[in-house]
Amino acid sequence: MITIFLIITLLLILCDSYIICGVLGVCPLWSKCLIALPAIAYIAVILYIMIARDTGQRTLNLLFWLTLCIVIPTLLFTIVSLLGKGIGLAFPAAVKTGNYIATLLSLIWIVISLYGILFGWKKIEVERVAVTSSQIPTSFNGYKIVQLSDFHIGTYATAPECVNRIVDRVNSLNPDLIVFTGDLVNSSSDEIKEFTEILSRLHAKDGIYSVLGNHDYCLYRQYHGDDTPVKQLAEVIGYEKKIGWKVLRNESEQIVRGNDSIALIGVENAGSGAFPNKSDLKGALKGISKSEYKILLSHDPSHWRREVLPESDIDLMLAGHTHAMQFKIGGWSPSSFVYPEWGGLYEEDGQKLYVSTGIGENIAFRFGAWPQIVEIILHN
């Protein structure tokens, strides 16, 4: 991560050099120094992290906030200004126009960033989704499932009141079932400690079920002494059990209503590339009748195309993981460059996938892709 931010720092220095020398030109020295101050602050934070080895949540928040509010608008200004200069070779007036447009776009981005930092990641919304299938038993017509995903609970250490609001909002929906589709923590089981009492207030008639996400394996941190990822994972699972959640690890559970039932299946993280793949879908499906309506909890939506669609008869898969990269304008998110299914309801050959864009965040920022509670109503 430090390597990435060192590259970003180099880009920032190059962009600032262009603005100071190529745009401000004959402006007073004080104005040039003022332009350089944000870059100096950014470099100071990078140096602090390298020297103090402080990768705590507050420090990471600060670093990403500075990236959003300093690096991106500076880079945006430089690109648009250079485009204006390029066009200015043929149409000289384009140089000044390009700088005006560059300034405007940079200011718009700063406003977006500040809104996302100050308000966006606390703006909780309920997304209501209807899922219809003739396979759904009559007793489950109108059955209400509330899905939460990607809590990243450590990020809420600076705003614990938000977790209270989330729990109250979920309980007010009076769900029949609550499911959590992974990433309760950022990198450590310790993040859960102060929230056990709050999270234990979540209630649903048929219980609360969860699966593990890539962050729950606690691989994204440095370890010392006898502390290990295996130990941290065991503690994460222990906390989930303590607050009353049943963790499904490549296994299934039958949800019964009267003479009818549906199968709830949960697999461990089914990641690809750098993300851990510990799922066993075939093992989790053992003993389930082909005629039974099947709901799969699987953290990573890419699992749907890789295995669920070609190798199973899962009726509905619930996933998370993408966060919509915590940024969305209208129906577009940069997540779409990485994940074909990044947020919302998808269907192919009668099999459905719902991807939650998450209730929490690795870093305290969201714009457009607001924190999401998903209310799913089954209809036959």
N, C-alpha and C positions, 0 to 999 in steps of 0.2 A: 504493500500500500504506500509506504514511504517513497518508493521509486516512482510511483505514479504521480504523487504530489510534487516530487522534485522536478519531474518533466513539466507539470502544470506551472510550477514556479518559473521555470526557464521561459515558457511561453508568455507568462505574465510580464517578465522583464523585457522580452523582445517587443511585446505590444506597447508597453509603457514607453520604451525607447522610441518607437515609431511615433507615438502621440506627442511626446515632448519635443522631438527633433523635426518630425515631418508635418505635424499639424499646428502645434503652438508656435513653433518657429521663433518669431521676434517678440513673443509675449514676455512679460516681466518674469524674473527668476522665481518670485514667490509663487506664481501660478503654476510653474513647472514643479516646484517642490510639493505643492498641494496635490498635484496629480500623482506624484510618486508615493505619498504617504500610505494609501491603502495597500500598495504592493509591499512596502516595508513592513506593515503590520502583518500581512499574510506570511511573509518570509520569517518574521519573528516567531509566529505560532509554529511553523514547520520546524524551526530550530529548537524550540522549546520541547516539542514532542520527541525529537531525535535525542536530545540531551537528557531530558527527564524520563523518557520512555513512558510517558503518560498517554495511555490510549483509553482513558475512561470515557464514559458516555458524554459528559459535559464538554470535554476537550474535542471529541469527535464532532459533536454538534457545532461547536464554534468553528472548527475547520471547514466543515461543509457549508455552514452559513456564509463564511467569508468567500468560499468558492462561488456560491450562488450570487452574492452581492458585489463581489469585486472582480473575480476572474472572468466569469461568463460575460458580464456587460462590457468589460474591457476588450475581450476577444471579439465580441459582436461588433463593437464600434470599429475596431481595427479592420475586420473583414469588409464591412460595408464601406468604410472610408477608402480602403484600397481599391474596391470596385469602382467607387466614384472617381478616383484618380485615373484608373484604367480607361474608363469611358471619357474622362476629361482630356485624354490625348486627342480625341476627335471632336469633343464638344466641351470646351473649357469651363462652361458654367456648371457642368456636372460635378466638378470637384467640390464646390461650396455646397451644392445640393446634397451630395453624398455625405458630407460631414453633418449636415442638419438631420438627415434621415438616420444616420448612425447614432447621433445623440438621442433622438427621439426613441429609437428602438431600445437603446441601452437603458434609458429612464423607465420605459414600460417594463422591461425585464426586472429592474430593481424593485419597482412597485409590486409586481407579481411575486418576487422572492420574499419581500417583507411581509406580504399578506400571508403567504404560505408558512412562513416562520412564526409569525405572531398569532395567527388564527386558524389557518387551514388544517393543521394536524390535530386540532381539537374540535373540528366541525363534524360531529357525528351524524350520519344519515342512515335511514332504514331503506333498503332496497327490497321491494316486494316482487316476488317471482312466482308465477303459476306454472306448475309442471303437470301436464296431462298425459295419461297413458291408460290404455285399456287393461294393462297388466296390474294396475293398482287395485287391490282388493276393495270391496265396497265399504268395509269397516274403516278403511283409511282415507275415504273420500273427505276432503277438507282437513286432513292431517297437517299440522303446522310444525315445520322444522326451522329452527333458527341456526344459521351458520355463522360462526366467527372464525376468523383466520388471521395469522400473522400478528399476534398481539405485540411481540417484541417489548415485553413488559418493562424492561430496564429503561426504555426511553421515557416512560411515564413517571420515572422517579422524580422528575421536576414538576410534574402535574398530576399527583395522585387523585385529585378530585375528578379527573377525566375518567379514570377506571370506575369510580363510584357511579358516574353518570351512565357509563356503558352498561354496567350491571343492572342499574335501575331501569334503563330503557329496554334491555332484553327481557327482564322479568315482567315488565308492563305489557309485553306482547303475548304473555301467557302461552308459551310454546309447549307443544306435546313432547318435543325432543330438541336438545341442543347438541350441535356437533362443532368440534373445533378441528380445523384442518392444518394444524402445524405451525411451528415457530412461536412458541410461547415466550422464549427468551432471545436475547441477542447473542450472548456468548457464555453466560454463567448461570448456574442454578440459584446463586445468591440473589439474583434480580427478583425472584418470586417471593422471597421472605416477607417483605412488608405488605404484600398484596394477598397473602393466603386468606386472611379473614374476609376481605372484600370479595374475592373470587369465589369463596365458598358459599356466598349468598346467591349465586346463580342457581335457578331452579327450573326444572322441566318435569312434566308428569312421568315420562318414560326415561328420565335420566340424562346424563351428559357424557358424550363419548368423544374421544380425541385420537389423533394420530400424530406422529412425529414429523417435524419439518427439518430441513438441513441445519438450521441454527440450533435445534434442540440437542444435536450431538456435540455441541460446544467445541467445535474444531477451530473457531476463529479467535484464538487467544494464545498467549504464551503460558506455559505450565512450569511450575517449580515444585521440587520436593516430591511428595507422594500423591500430589493432585494430578489427575489424568482425565482425558475426555470420557473414558468409561465410567469413572467415578462421578463426574459431573452429570452424565446422561442418567445414571441411576438415581441421582438426587432430583433431577428434573422430573422423572417418572414418579418418584416418591412424593414430590410436592403435588403433582397432578392427582395422585390417589388420595392424598390428604385433603384436598379441597373437594373431593367427591366426583372426580372425573374418572371414567374407565378408559384406559389407554389400550387401543386395539393395535396389536403388533403382529401383522400378518395373520389375522383371525377374524371371525365373524360373530355376530350376535343376532338373535332372532327377536324382533319387536312384535309382540302379540297384542291383538285386539279382538276379543271375542273368539271366533273360530278362524280368524284370518291372521296372517303374519307377513312381514316383509323382512328381508335379510339386510342387515347393516354390516358392511365389510370394511375393514381398515387395514391398510398396509403401511409399513415403514416407508421412509422417504425413497421415492422412485426417481432419483435424479439422473442426470446425464452429464457428461463432461466432468467438471470439477466438483459437482455436487454428489454426495454419497448416494449409492444405490443399494438399499438393503431390503427391498421389497420382495415378497414371494406371493404374487397374486394367485397362482395356481394352488398353493398351500392354503391361502385364506379362503378360497372358494370350495374347498373340500366339504362334502356333506350337505351342500346347499342344493335344493331342488331346482331344476331348470325352469320350472313354471313359476317360481317365487320371484316377486319384484325385488330387484337388487339395487342397493345404493352403496356406492364405493366412496370411501374417504381416502384421498391420496393427495398429498401436499402439492406436488409438481404437476401442472397441467399438461406438460409434454408427455407424461405417462399415458395419456388418453390415446394419442396417435401411435406411440411406440408399441404399446402392448394391449391396452384395454379394448380398442376398436378391433384390431385384427385377431385377437386371441380369446375374447370373452363375450358373454352375453349380458354384461352389466347394463342396466337400464339407465341409471343416472350416476354420474361421477361428480363429486364436489371437491374442488381444489382451491388453492390460493397461490402463494409464492411470488407472483409477479409484482404486486403492489401497484400495477400500472405505472411502475417506476415513480409513483407518487406525484405524477404530473399528467393531466389530461385536459385537452381542450375539445369540447364537443364530443365526438365519437372517436377522437384520435389520441393515441398515447405513444411515446417512443418505445413502449413495450412491444408494439406491433412489429418492430424490426427484429425482435428476438423470438417472440412467441406468437404462433398463428392464432392461438386462443389465449388471450391475456386478460379478459374481463367480460363478464356477462354470460348469457346462455347460448350454447352452441348445440347443434343437432346434426347427426349424420346416420342415415339408414335406421332411424328410430331410436338410436342411442343418444343420450343427452349428456352434456357437460356444463356445469356452472362453475365459473372461475370468480371467486371473490377477490376484490382488489385490496382487501385487508382492513382490519380495524386499527392496527398500529403501524409503526414505521421504525426502520433502523435509525434514521435520523429525523429529528423533529422538524419536518417540513412536508406539506402536501398542498397541491393546487389542482383543483378540478377533480382529482381522484380522492375525494374526501373519505375519512374513516367510515367504514361500511359495516353495518349489521345487515345480514341477508335473511329475509323472511320468506321461506319457501312453502307454498301450499300445494299439496298433492290433490289431483282430481282424476277420477276414473271416467 
